[in-house]
């Protein structure tokens, strides 16, 4: 995940945005309605993909108020950290991760929507999410596009 924020996002580690990366257990594993998936390369057990889900909706600020109201914490499954190492892309890993995360959300039974945001500057990211969901707010001028994924997927 740190590789992604340095290589793909170009931001490096920013504590207010990436705290879950350095404490994945506290952010993704300890809370009952959160999860973290990790895909390993069978050849060397290196991490090649990640995907997380939590019950926190988009915070306002920095996100627009209407998004925070539409996707409230507790009722919203937010997809996070769906990253695939470049040399493992285009093999269905991200789609499989998302499918497993959506199954986790469905099994929980308490989520009424699935939300995520992505950086449209990351190669393939926007196209991937458009293939699965609907843009609900486009603020690419700030480097973010917000999506809703149908819960019935």
Buried (B, 14 or more C-beta within 10 A) or exposed (E): BEEBBEEBBEEEEEEEEBEBBEEBEEBBEEEEBBBBBEBEEEEEEEBBBBBBBBBBBBEEEEBBEEBBEBBBEEEBBBBBBBBBBBEBBEEEBBBBBBBBBBEBBBEBEEBEBBBBBBBBBBEEBBEBBBEBBEBBBEBEEEBBBBBBBEEEE
